[in-house]
């Protein structure tokens, strides 16, 4: 995932850092936790990306959604087979 973000930035110049692109990607693909404030407003906070909080099928689904987003929003298609 992180290597794909770096490759996307290198190819497109779409973000200043992988952290910035990651902060865009996770909410954009719905990989968030929802917090409800006292007045009922919902706030979406990016979830952590690690194997202790997601199982493999969820990680695969997230990564596929991230790849689709990078292609749609930035025109970047990964050529990595090990990504």
PDB file of N, CA, C and O in Angstrom:
ATOM      1  N   UNK A   1       0.830  -1.191   0.000  1.00  0.00           N
ATOM      2  CA  UNK A   1       0.000   0.000   0.000  1.00  0.00           C
ATOM      3  C   UNK A   1       0.874   1.254   0.000  1.00  0.00           C
ATOM      4  O   UNK A   1       0.710   2.136  -0.843  1.00  0.00           O
ATOM      5  N   UNK A   2       1.791   1.322   0.941  1.00  0.00           N
ATOM      6  CA  UNK A   2       2.623   2.531   1.038  1.00  0.00           C
ATOM      7  C   UNK A   2       3.500   2.698  -0.197  1.00  0.00           C
ATOM      8  O   UNK A   2       3.707   3.818  -0.665  1.00  0.00           O
ATOM      9  N   UNK A   3       4.017   1.591  -0.727  1.00  0.00           N
ATOM     10  CA  UNK A   3       4.831   1.665  -1.945  1.00  0.00           C
ATOM     11  C   UNK A   3       3.983   2.127  -3.124  1.00  0.00           C
ATOM     12  O   UNK A   3       4.465   2.874  -3.975  1.00  0.00           O
ATOM     13  N   UNK A   4       2.738   1.695  -3.183  1.00  0.00           N
ATOM     14  CA  UNK A   4       1.843   2.123  -4.256  1.00  0.00           C
ATOM     15  C   UNK A   4       1.563   3.616  -4.148  1.00  0.00           C
ATOM     16  O   UNK A   4       1.551   4.321  -5.157  1.00  0.00           O
ATOM     17  N   UNK A   5       1.337   4.099  -2.931  1.00  0.00           N
ATOM     18  CA  UNK A   5       1.138   5.542  -2.759  1.00  0.00           C
ATOM     19  C   UNK A   5       2.374   6.317  -3.208  1.00  0.00           C
ATOM     20  O   UNK A   5       2.257   7.334  -3.892  1.00  0.00           O
ATOM     21  N   UNK A   6       3.552   5.840  -2.825  1.00  0.00           N
ATOM     22  CA  UNK A   6       4.804   6.503  -3.222  1.00  0.00           C
ATOM     23  C   UNK A   6       4.942   6.495  -4.743  1.00  0.00           C
ATOM     24  O   UNK A   6       5.309   7.509  -5.337  1.00  0.00           O
ATOM     25  N   UNK A   7       4.654   5.370  -5.371  1.00  0.00           N
ATOM     26  CA  UNK A   7       4.730   5.281  -6.825  1.00  0.00           C
ATOM     27  C   UNK A   7       3.744   6.241  -7.487  1.00  0.00           C
ATOM     28  O   UNK A   7       4.072   6.864  -8.498  1.00  0.00           O
ATOM     29  N   UNK A   8       2.559   6.363  -6.935  1.00  0.00           N
ATOM     30  CA  UNK A   8       1.556   7.277  -7.472  1.00  0.00           C
ATOM     31  C   UNK A   8       2.047   8.718  -7.397  1.00  0.00           C
ATOM     32  O   UNK A   8       1.912   9.474  -8.359  1.00  0.00           O
ATOM     33  N   UNK A   9       2.607   9.091  -6.274  1.00  0.00           N
ATOM     34  CA  UNK A   9       3.140  10.451  -6.112  1.00  0.00           C
ATOM     35  C   UNK A   9       4.286  10.686  -7.081  1.00  0.00           C
ATOM     36  O   UNK A   9       4.352  11.730  -7.730  1.00  0.00           O
ATOM     37  N   UNK A  10       5.187   9.720  -7.180  1.00  0.00           N
ATOM     38  CA  UNK A  10       6.326   9.866  -8.091  1.00  0.00           C
ATOM     39  C   UNK A  10       5.864  10.016  -9.542  1.00  0.00           C
ATOM     40  O   UNK A  10       6.457  10.775 -10.309  1.00  0.00           O
ATOM     41  N   UNK A  11       4.807   9.293  -9.916  1.00  0.00           N
ATOM     42  CA  UNK A  11       4.334   9.311 -11.299  1.00  0.00           C
ATOM     43  C   UNK A  11       3.472  10.527 -11.623  1.00  0.00           C
ATOM     44  O   UNK A  11       3.465  11.004 -12.758  1.00  0.00           O
ATOM     45  N   UNK A  12       2.745  11.027 -10.623  1.00  0.00           N
ATOM     46  CA  UNK A  12       1.751  12.072 -10.911  1.00  0.00           C
ATOM     47  C   UNK A  12       2.002  13.402 -10.214  1.00  0.00           C
ATOM     48  O   UNK A  12       1.494  14.436 -10.649  1.00  0.00           O
ATOM     49  N   UNK A  13       2.790  13.383  -9.123  1.00  0.00           N
ATOM     50  CA  UNK A  13       2.979  14.609  -8.347  1.00  0.00           C
ATOM     51  C   UNK A  13       1.715  15.051  -7.634  1.00  0.00           C
ATOM     52  O   UNK A  13       1.551  16.236  -7.345  1.00  0.00           O
ATOM     53  N   UNK A  14       0.819  14.118  -7.347  1.00  0.00           N
ATOM     54  CA  UNK A  14      -0.501  14.447  -6.813  1.00  0.00           C
ATOM     55  C   UNK A  14      -0.513  14.896  -5.353  1.00  0.00           C
ATOM     56  O   UNK A  14      -1.482  15.518  -4.918  1.00  0.00           O
ATOM     57  N   UNK A  15       0.517  14.603  -4.600  1.00  0.00           N
ATOM     58  CA  UNK A  15       0.528  14.939  -3.169  1.00  0.00           C
ATOM     59  C   UNK A  15       1.961  15.198  -2.727  1.00  0.00           C
ATOM     60  O   UNK A  15       2.904  14.705  -3.346  1.00  0.00           O
ATOM     61  N   UNK A  16       2.128  15.975  -1.650  1.00  0.00           N
ATOM     62  CA  UNK A  16       3.484  16.260  -1.180  1.00  0.00           C
ATOM     63  C   UNK A  16       4.149  15.090  -0.452  1.00  0.00           C
ATOM     64  O   UNK A  16       5.374  14.971  -0.455  1.00  0.00           O
ATOM     65  N   UNK A  17       3.343  14.227   0.170  1.00  0.00           N
ATOM     66  CA  UNK A  17       3.886  13.095   0.930  1.00  0.00           C
ATOM     67  C   UNK A  17       2.944  11.905   0.844  1.00  0.00           C
ATOM     68  O   UNK A  17       1.769  12.055   0.508  1.00  0.00           O
ATOM     69  N   UNK A  18       3.466  10.721   1.151  1.00  0.00           N
ATOM     70  CA  UNK A  18       2.596   9.542   1.189  1.00  0.00           C
ATOM     71  C   UNK A  18       1.575   9.663   2.310  1.00  0.00           C
ATOM     72  O   UNK A  18       0.456   9.165   2.188  1.00  0.00           O
ATOM     73  N   UNK A  19       1.952  10.320   3.398  1.00  0.00           N
ATOM     74  CA  UNK A  19       1.014  10.506   4.507  1.00  0.00           C
ATOM     75  C   UNK A  19      -0.172  11.372   4.085  1.00  0.00           C
ATOM     76  O   UNK A  19      -1.311  11.099   4.464  1.00  0.00           O
ATOM     77  N   UNK A  20       0.098  12.416   3.300  1.00  0.00           N
ATOM     78  CA  UNK A  20      -0.989  13.276   2.819  1.00  0.00           C
ATOM     79  C   UNK A  20      -1.908  12.501   1.882  1.00  0.00           C
ATOM     80  O   UNK A  20      -3.130  12.605   1.981  1.00  0.00           O
ATOM     81  N   UNK A  21      -1.328  11.730   0.981  1.00  0.00           N
ATOM     82  CA  UNK A  21      -2.151  10.947   0.060  1.00  0.00           C
ATOM     83  C   UNK A  21      -2.951   9.895   0.822  1.00  0.00           C
ATOM     84  O   UNK A  21      -4.119   9.662   0.512  1.00  0.00           O
ATOM     85  N   UNK A  22      -2.339   9.264   1.806  1.00  0.00           N
ATOM     86  CA  UNK A  22      -3.040   8.285   2.639  1.00  0.00           C
ATOM     87  C   UNK A  22      -4.213   8.940   3.365  1.00  0.00           C
ATOM     88  O   UNK A  22      -5.292   8.353   3.451  1.00  0.00           O
ATOM     89  N   UNK A  23      -4.014  10.144   3.885  1.00  0.00           N
ATOM     90  CA  UNK A  23      -5.085  10.860   4.583  1.00  0.00           C
ATOM     91  C   UNK A  23      -6.253  11.165   3.647  1.00  0.00           C
ATOM     92  O   UNK A  23      -7.392  11.283   4.100  1.00  0.00           O
ATOM     93  N   UNK A  24      -5.986  11.293   2.363  1.00  0.00           N
ATOM     94  CA  UNK A  24      -7.034  11.489   1.368  1.00  0.00           C
ATOM     95  C   UNK A  24      -7.710  10.157   1.014  1.00  0.00           C
ATOM     96  O   UNK A  24      -8.935  10.080   0.919  1.00  0.00           O
ATOM     97  N   UNK A  25      -6.906   9.124   0.824  1.00  0.00           N
ATOM     98  CA  UNK A  25      -7.414   7.847   0.328  1.00  0.00           C
ATOM     99  C   UNK A  25      -8.360   7.171   1.319  1.00  0.00           C
ATOM    100  O   UNK A  25      -9.463   6.778   0.941  1.00  0.00           O
ATOM    101  N   UNK A  26      -7.953   7.033   2.563  1.00  0.00           N
ATOM    102  CA  UNK A  26      -8.772   6.257   3.508  1.00  0.00           C
ATOM    103  C   UNK A  26     -10.194   6.774   3.634  1.00  0.00           C
ATOM    104  O   UNK A  26     -11.124   5.977   3.515  1.00  0.00           O
ATOM    105  N   UNK A  27     -10.421   8.073   3.871  1.00  0.00           N
ATOM    106  CA  UNK A  27     -11.819   8.536   3.921  1.00  0.00           C
ATOM    107  C   UNK A  27     -12.528   8.423   2.571  1.00  0.00           C
ATOM    108  O   UNK A  27     -13.721   8.126   2.520  1.00  0.00           O
ATOM    109  N   UNK A  28     -11.799   8.660   1.484  1.00  0.00           N
ATOM    110  CA  UNK A  28     -12.413   8.637   0.149  1.00  0.00           C
ATOM    111  C   UNK A  28     -12.945   7.256  -0.222  1.00  0.00           C
ATOM    112  O   UNK A  28     -13.897   7.146  -0.995  1.00  0.00           O
ATOM    113  N   UNK A  29     -12.341   6.207   0.320  1.00  0.00           N
ATOM    114  CA  UNK A  29     -12.828   4.845   0.038  1.00  0.00           C
ATOM    115  C   UNK A  29     -13.691   4.301   1.177  1.00  0.00           C
ATOM    116  O   UNK A  29     -14.077   3.132   1.164  1.00  0.00           O
ATOM    117  N   UNK A  30     -13.991   5.144   2.155  1.00  0.00           N
ATOM    118  CA  UNK A  30     -14.865   4.736   3.254  1.00  0.00           C
ATOM    119  C   UNK A  30     -14.201   3.904   4.324  1.00  0.00           C
ATOM    120  O   UNK A  30     -14.880   3.205   5.076  1.00  0.00           O
ATOM    121  N   UNK A  31     -12.878   3.966   4.406  1.00  0.00           N
ATOM    122  CA  UNK A  31     -12.150   3.198   5.421  1.00  0.00           C
ATOM    123  C   UNK A  31     -12.017   4.074   6.665  1.00  0.00           C
ATOM    124  O   UNK A  31     -10.937   4.570   6.989  1.00  0.00           O
ATOM    125  N   UNK A  32     -13.163   4.251   7.359  1.00  0.00           N
ATOM    126  CA  UNK A  32     -13.240   5.188   8.474  1.00  0.00           C
ATOM    127  C   UNK A  32     -14.016   4.584   9.641  1.00  0.00           C
ATOM    128  O   UNK A  32     -14.782   3.633   9.481  1.00  0.00           O
ATOM    129  N   UNK A  33     -13.795   5.162  10.810  1.00  0.00           N
ATOM    130  CA  UNK A  33     -14.643   4.923  11.970  1.00  0.00           C
ATOM    131  C   UNK A  33     -15.531   6.149  12.115  1.00  0.00           C
ATOM    132  O   UNK A  33     -15.117   7.267  11.807  1.00  0.00           O
ATOM    133  N   UNK A  34     -16.746   5.936  12.583  1.00  0.00           N
ATOM    134  CA  UNK A  34     -17.694   7.041  12.736  1.00  0.00           C
ATOM    135  C   UNK A  34     -17.806   7.425  14.200  1.00  0.00           C
ATOM    136  O   UNK A  34     -17.981   6.573  15.071  1.00  0.00           O
ATOM    137  N   UNK A  35     -17.702   8.704  14.452  1.00  0.00           N
ATOM    138  CA  UNK A  35     -17.842   9.240  15.809  1.00  0.00           C
ATOM    139  C   UNK A  35     -19.055  10.168  15.804  1.00  0.00           C
ATOM    140  O   UNK A  35     -19.199  11.000  14.909  1.00  0.00           O
ATOM    141  N   UNK A  36     -19.925  10.026  16.802  1.00  0.00           N
ATOM    142  CA  UNK A  36     -21.111  10.886  16.901  1.00  0.00           C
ATOM    143  C   UNK A  36     -20.866  11.919  18.005  1.00  0.00           C
ATOM    144  O   UNK A  36     -20.621  11.569  19.159  1.00  0.00           O
ATOM    145  N   UNK A  37     -20.937  13.181  17.630  1.00  0.00           N
ATOM    146  CA  UNK A  37     -20.762  14.255  18.601  1.00  0.00           C
ATOM    147  C   UNK A  37     -22.045  14.463  19.398  1.00  0.00           C
ATOM    148  O   UNK A  37     -23.097  13.934  19.039  1.00  0.00           O
ATOM    149  N   UNK A  38     -21.956  15.228  20.470  1.00  0.00           N
ATOM    150  CA  UNK A  38     -23.073  15.419  21.389  1.00  0.00           C
ATOM    151  C   UNK A  38     -24.317  15.967  20.679  1.00  0.00           C
ATOM    152  O   UNK A  38     -25.434  15.620  21.065  1.00  0.00           O
ATOM    153  N   UNK A  39     -24.159  16.800  19.668  1.00  0.00           N
ATOM    154  CA  UNK A  39     -25.310  17.351  18.941  1.00  0.00           C
ATOM    155  C   UNK A  39     -25.770  16.445  17.803  1.00  0.00           C
ATOM    156  O   UNK A  39     -26.643  16.820  17.020  1.00  0.00           O
ATOM    157  N   UNK A  40     -25.184  15.252  17.713  1.00  0.00           N
ATOM    158  CA  UNK A  40     -25.603  14.281  16.724  1.00  0.00           C
ATOM    159  C   UNK A  40     -24.824  14.318  15.418  1.00  0.00           C
ATOM    160  O   UNK A  40     -25.028  13.462  14.558  1.00  0.00           O
ATOM    161  N   UNK A  41     -23.937  15.290  15.252  1.00  0.00           N
ATOM    162  CA  UNK A  41     -23.157  15.367  14.024  1.00  0.00           C
ATOM    163  C   UNK A  41     -22.177  14.199  13.960  1.00  0.00           C
ATOM    164  O   UNK A  41     -21.533  13.852  14.950  1.00  0.00           O
ATOM    165  N   UNK A  42     -22.081  13.607  12.781  1.00  0.00           N
ATOM    166  CA  UNK A  42     -21.168  12.490  12.588  1.00  0.00           C
ATOM    167  C   UNK A  42     -19.836  13.014  12.065  1.00  0.00           C
ATOM    168  O   UNK A  42     -19.788  13.894  11.205  1.00  0.00           O
ATOM    169  N   UNK A  43     -18.766  12.459  12.598  1.00  0.00           N
ATOM    170  CA  UNK A  43     -17.414  12.782  12.163  1.00  0.00           C
ATOM    171  C   UNK A  43     -16.768  11.471  11.737  1.00  0.00           C
ATOM    172  O   UNK A  43     -16.868  10.459  12.432  1.00  0.00           O
ATOM    173  N   UNK A  44     -16.108  11.503  10.594  1.00  0.00           N
ATOM    174  CA  UNK A  44     -15.473  10.296  10.068  1.00  0.00           C
ATOM    175  C   UNK A  44     -13.970  10.406  10.247  1.00  0.00           C
ATOM    176  O   UNK A  44     -13.341  11.344   9.759  1.00  0.00           O
ATOM    177  N   UNK A  45     -13.404   9.441  10.949  1.00  0.00           N
ATOM    178  CA  UNK A  45     -11.980   9.419  11.270  1.00  0.00           C
ATOM    179  C   UNK A  45     -11.343   8.231  10.550  1.00  0.00           C
ATOM    180  O   UNK A  45     -11.819   7.104  10.683  1.00  0.00           O
ATOM    181  N   UNK A  46     -10.262   8.472   9.783  1.00  0.00           N
ATOM    182  CA  UNK A  46      -9.617   7.359   9.078  1.00  0.00           C
ATOM    183  C   UNK A  46      -9.222   6.242  10.045  1.00  0.00           C
ATOM    184  O   UNK A  46      -8.661   6.494  11.112  1.00  0.00           O
ATOM    185  N   UNK A  47      -9.526   5.000   9.649  1.00  0.00           N
ATOM    186  CA  UNK A  47      -9.138   3.838  10.456  1.00  0.00           C
ATOM    187  C   UNK A  47      -7.662   3.556  10.271  1.00  0.00           C
ATOM    188  O   UNK A  47      -7.058   3.963   9.279  1.00  0.00           O
ATOM    189  N   UNK A  48      -7.088   2.857  11.235  1.00  0.00           N
ATOM    190  CA  UNK A  48      -5.699   2.432  11.132  1.00  0.00           C
ATOM    191  C   UNK A  48      -5.589   1.288  10.133  1.00  0.00           C
ATOM    192  O   UNK A  48      -6.492   0.461   9.999  1.00  0.00           O
ATOM    193  N   UNK A  49      -4.472   1.266   9.444  1.00  0.00           N
ATOM    194  CA  UNK A  49      -4.224   0.197   8.485  1.00  0.00           C
ATOM    195  C   UNK A  49      -3.166  -0.723   9.086  1.00  0.00           C
ATOM    196  O   UNK A  49      -1.968  -0.452   9.005  1.00  0.00           O
ATOM    197  N   UNK A  50      -3.625  -1.807   9.685  1.00  0.00           N
ATOM    198  CA  UNK A  50      -2.684  -2.805  10.204  1.00  0.00           C
ATOM    199  C   UNK A  50      -3.411  -4.132  10.390  1.00  0.00           C
ATOM    200  O   UNK A  50      -4.639  -4.184  10.462  1.00  0.00           O
ATOM    201  N   UNK A  51      -2.645  -5.173  10.464  1.00  0.00           N
ATOM    202  CA  UNK A  51      -3.220  -6.516  10.509  1.00  0.00           C
ATOM    203  C   UNK A  51      -3.834  -6.870  11.854  1.00  0.00           C
ATOM    204  O   UNK A  51      -4.535  -7.876  11.957  1.00  0.00           O
ATOM    205  N   UNK A  52      -3.591  -6.070  12.888  1.00  0.00           N
ATOM    206  CA  UNK A  52      -4.224  -6.364  14.170  1.00  0.00           C
ATOM    207  C   UNK A  52      -5.642  -5.815  14.231  1.00  0.00           C
ATOM    208  O   UNK A  52      -6.433  -6.239  15.074  1.00  0.00           O
ATOM    209  N   UNK A  53      -5.976  -4.875  13.344  1.00  0.00           N
ATOM    210  CA  UNK A  53      -7.317  -4.294  13.364  1.00  0.00           C
ATOM    211  C   UNK A  53      -8.148  -4.660  12.141  1.00  0.00           C
ATOM    212  O   UNK A  53      -9.340  -4.354  12.102  1.00  0.00           O
ATOM    213  N   UNK A  54      -7.558  -5.302  11.151  1.00  0.00           N
ATOM    214  CA  UNK A  54      -8.309  -5.740   9.967  1.00  0.00           C
ATOM    215  C   UNK A  54      -7.863  -7.143   9.603  1.00  0.00           C
ATOM    216  O   UNK A  54      -6.698  -7.510   9.756  1.00  0.00           O
ATOM    217  N   UNK A  55      -8.822  -7.916   9.116  1.00  0.00           N
ATOM    218  CA  UNK A  55      -8.446  -9.241   8.634  1.00  0.00           C
ATOM    219  C   UNK A  55      -8.028  -9.131   7.161  1.00  0.00           C
ATOM    220  O   UNK A  55      -8.190  -8.082   6.537  1.00  0.00           O
ATOM    221  N   UNK A  56      -7.500 -10.207   6.627  1.00  0.00           N
ATOM    222  CA  UNK A  56      -6.963 -10.184   5.264  1.00  0.00           C
ATOM    223  C   UNK A  56      -8.004  -9.812   4.211  1.00  0.00           C
ATOM    224  O   UNK A  56      -7.704  -8.987   3.348  1.00  0.00           O
ATOM    225  N   UNK A  57      -9.219 -10.380   4.237  1.00  0.00           N
ATOM    226  CA  UNK A  57     -10.204  -9.986   3.226  1.00  0.00           C
ATOM    227  C   UNK A  57     -10.527  -8.484   3.271  1.00  0.00           C
ATOM    228  O   UNK A  57     -10.723  -7.855   2.231  1.00  0.00           O
ATOM    229  N   UNK A  58     -10.580  -7.923   4.474  1.00  0.00           N
ATOM    230  CA  UNK A  58     -10.844  -6.488   4.596  1.00  0.00           C
ATOM    231  C   UNK A  58      -9.687  -5.662   4.041  1.00  0.00           C
ATOM    232  O   UNK A  58      -9.907  -4.635   3.400  1.00  0.00           O
ATOM    233  N   UNK A  59      -8.456  -6.108   4.285  1.00  0.00           N
ATOM    234  CA  UNK A  59      -7.294  -5.408   3.748  1.00  0.00           C
ATOM    235  C   UNK A  59      -7.280  -5.480   2.220  1.00  0.00           C
ATOM    236  O   UNK A  59      -6.976  -4.486   1.560  1.00  0.00           O
ATOM    237  N   UNK A  60      -7.603  -6.627   1.661  1.00  0.00           N
ATOM    238  CA  UNK A  60      -7.641  -6.773   0.202  1.00  0.00           C
ATOM    239  C   UNK A  60      -8.704  -5.862  -0.392  1.00  0.00           C
ATOM    240  O   UNK A  60      -8.461  -5.193  -1.397  1.00  0.00           O
ATOM    241  N   UNK A  61      -9.874  -5.833   0.218  1.00  0.00           N
ATOM    242  CA  UNK A  61     -10.956  -4.966  -0.252  1.00  0.00           C
ATOM    243  C   UNK A  61     -10.524  -3.499  -0.201  1.00  0.00           C
ATOM    244  O   UNK A  61     -10.766  -2.745  -1.143  1.00  0.00           O
ATOM    245  N   UNK A  62      -9.888  -3.100   0.896  1.00  0.00           N
ATOM    246  CA  UNK A  62      -9.403  -1.727   1.031  1.00  0.00           C
ATOM    247  C   UNK A  62      -8.386  -1.406  -0.055  1.00  0.00           C
ATOM    248  O   UNK A  62      -8.477  -0.366  -0.708  1.00  0.00           O
ATOM    249  N   UNK A  63      -7.424  -2.293  -0.250  1.00  0.00           N
ATOM    250  CA  UNK A  63      -6.370  -2.029  -1.225  1.00  0.00           C
ATOM    251  C   UNK A  63      -6.939  -1.936  -2.637  1.00  0.00           C
ATOM    252  O   UNK A  63      -6.509  -1.088  -3.418  1.00  0.00           O
ATOM    253  N   UNK A  64      -7.890  -2.785  -2.971  1.00  0.00           N
ATOM    254  CA  UNK A  64      -8.506  -2.727  -4.302  1.00  0.00           C
ATOM    255  C   UNK A  64      -9.262  -1.411  -4.485  1.00  0.00           C
ATOM    256  O   UNK A  64      -9.202  -0.802  -5.553  1.00  0.00           O
ATOM    257  N   UNK A  65      -9.965  -0.977  -3.455  1.00  0.00           N
ATOM    258  CA  UNK A  65     -10.687   0.299  -3.524  1.00  0.00           C
ATOM    259  C   UNK A  65      -9.700   1.457  -3.661  1.00  0.00           C
ATOM    260  O   UNK A  65      -9.951   2.407  -4.403  1.00  0.00           O
ATOM    261  N   UNK A  66      -8.569   1.376  -2.941  1.00  0.00           N
ATOM    262  CA  UNK A  66      -7.546   2.422  -3.034  1.00  0.00           C
ATOM    263  C   UNK A  66      -6.963   2.485  -4.437  1.00  0.00           C
ATOM    264  O   UNK A  66      -6.760   3.573  -4.975  1.00  0.00           O
ATOM    265  N   UNK A  67      -6.691   1.326  -5.037  1.00  0.00           N
ATOM    266  CA  UNK A  67      -6.165   1.304  -6.406  1.00  0.00           C
ATOM    267  C   UNK A  67      -7.154   1.905  -7.393  1.00  0.00           C
ATOM    268  O   UNK A  67      -6.759   2.640  -8.298  1.00  0.00           O
ATOM    269  N   UNK A  68      -8.427   1.600  -7.227  1.00  0.00           N
ATOM    270  CA  UNK A  68      -9.457   2.174  -8.105  1.00  0.00           C
ATOM    271  C   UNK A  68      -9.515   3.688  -7.944  1.00  0.00           C
ATOM    272  O   UNK A  68      -9.645   4.415  -8.929  1.00  0.00           O
ATOM    273  N   UNK A  69      -9.421   4.159  -6.719  1.00  0.00           N
ATOM    274  CA  UNK A  69      -9.440   5.598  -6.448  1.00  0.00           C
ATOM    275  C   UNK A  69      -8.241   6.285  -7.088  1.00  0.00           C
ATOM    276  O   UNK A  69      -8.396   7.328  -7.722  1.00  0.00           O
ATOM    277  N   UNK A  70      -7.053   5.719  -6.932  1.00  0.00           N
ATOM    278  CA  UNK A  70      -5.849   6.317  -7.514  1.00  0.00           C
ATOM    279  C   UNK A  70      -5.969   6.402  -9.032  1.00  0.00           C
ATOM    280  O   UNK A  70      -5.522   7.376  -9.638  1.00  0.00           O
ATOM    281  N   UNK A  71      -6.567   5.392  -9.644  1.00  0.00           N
ATOM    282  CA  UNK A  71      -6.759   5.401 -11.098  1.00  0.00           C
ATOM    283  C   UNK A  71      -7.780   6.466 -11.494  1.00  0.00           C
ATOM    284  O   UNK A  71      -7.555   7.230 -12.433  1.00  0.00           O
ATOM    285  N   UNK A  72      -8.887   6.514 -10.784  1.00  0.00           N
ATOM    286  CA  UNK A  72      -9.970   7.444 -11.119  1.00  0.00           C
ATOM    287  C   UNK A  72      -9.584   8.899 -10.854  1.00  0.00           C
ATOM    288  O   UNK A  72      -9.800   9.765 -11.702  1.00  0.00           O
ATOM    289  N   UNK A  73      -9.016   9.167  -9.682  1.00  0.00           N
ATOM    290  CA  UNK A  73      -8.765  10.553  -9.286  1.00  0.00           C
ATOM    291  C   UNK A  73      -7.443  11.114  -9.788  1.00  0.00           C
ATOM    292  O   UNK A  73      -7.311  12.325  -9.968  1.00  0.00           O
ATOM    293  N   UNK A  74      -6.452  10.233 -10.016  1.00  0.00           N
ATOM    294  CA  UNK A  74      -5.121  10.725 -10.377  1.00  0.00           C
ATOM    295  C   UNK A  74      -4.570  10.115 -11.661  1.00  0.00           C
ATOM    296  O   UNK A  74      -3.483  10.482 -12.106  1.00  0.00           O
ATOM    297  N   UNK A  75      -5.311   9.188 -12.256  1.00  0.00           N
ATOM    298  CA  UNK A  75      -4.854   8.555 -13.482  1.00  0.00           C
ATOM    299  C   UNK A  75      -3.693   7.605 -13.288  1.00  0.00           C
ATOM    300  O   UNK A  75      -2.963   7.304 -14.234  1.00  0.00           O
ATOM    301  N   UNK A  76      -3.518   7.129 -12.059  1.00  0.00           N
ATOM    302  CA  UNK A  76      -2.390   6.239 -11.757  1.00  0.00           C
ATOM    303  C   UNK A  76      -2.869   4.791 -11.684  1.00  0.00           C
ATOM    304  O   UNK A  76      -3.802   4.471 -10.947  1.00  0.00           O
ATOM    305  N   UNK A  77      -2.221   3.927 -12.452  1.00  0.00           N
ATOM    306  CA  UNK A  77      -2.498   2.488 -12.400  1.00  0.00           C
ATOM    307  C   UNK A  77      -1.199   1.784 -12.036  1.00  0.00           C
ATOM    308  O   UNK A  77      -0.194   1.898 -12.739  1.00  0.00           O
ATOM    309  N   UNK A  78      -1.238   1.065 -10.939  1.00  0.00           N
ATOM    310  CA  UNK A  78      -0.060   0.357 -10.451  1.00  0.00           C
ATOM    311  C   UNK A  78       0.326  -0.773 -11.374  1.00  0.00           C
ATOM    312  O   UNK A  78      -0.530  -1.514 -11.857  1.00  0.00           O
ATOM    313  N   UNK A  79       1.618  -0.906 -11.618  1.00  0.00           N
ATOM    314  CA  UNK A  79       2.120  -2.032 -12.405  1.00  0.00           C
ATOM    315  C   UNK A  79       2.730  -3.087 -11.503  1.00  0.00           C
ATOM    316  O   UNK A  79       3.211  -4.109 -11.992  1.00  0.00           O
ATOM    317  N   UNK A  80       2.720  -2.863 -10.194  1.00  0.00           N
ATOM    318  CA  UNK A  80       3.305  -3.799  -9.236  1.00  0.00           C
ATOM    319  C   UNK A  80       2.499  -5.072  -9.172  1.00  0.00           C
ATOM    320  O   UNK A  80       1.268  -5.041  -9.185  1.00  0.00           O
ATOM    321  N   UNK A  81       3.174  -6.162  -9.104  1.00  0.00           N
ATOM    322  CA  UNK A  81       2.502  -7.448  -8.905  1.00  0.00           C
ATOM    323  C   UNK A  81       2.593  -7.881  -7.442  1.00  0.00           C
ATOM    324  O   UNK A  81       1.871  -8.780  -7.011  1.00  0.00           O
ATOM    325  N   UNK A  82       3.491  -7.231  -6.672  1.00  0.00           N
ATOM    326  CA  UNK A  82       3.688  -7.583  -5.262  1.00  0.00           C
ATOM    327  C   UNK A  82       3.086  -6.551  -4.328  1.00  0.00           C
ATOM    328  O   UNK A  82       3.342  -6.599  -3.124  1.00  0.00           O
ATOM    329  N   UNK A  83       2.305  -5.631  -4.836  1.00  0.00           N
ATOM    330  CA  UNK A  83       1.780  -4.511  -4.034  1.00  0.00           C
ATOM    331  C   UNK A  83       0.739  -4.942  -3.111  1.00  0.00           C
ATOM    332  O   UNK A  83       0.196  -4.125  -2.368  1.00  0.00           O
TER     333      UNK A  83
END
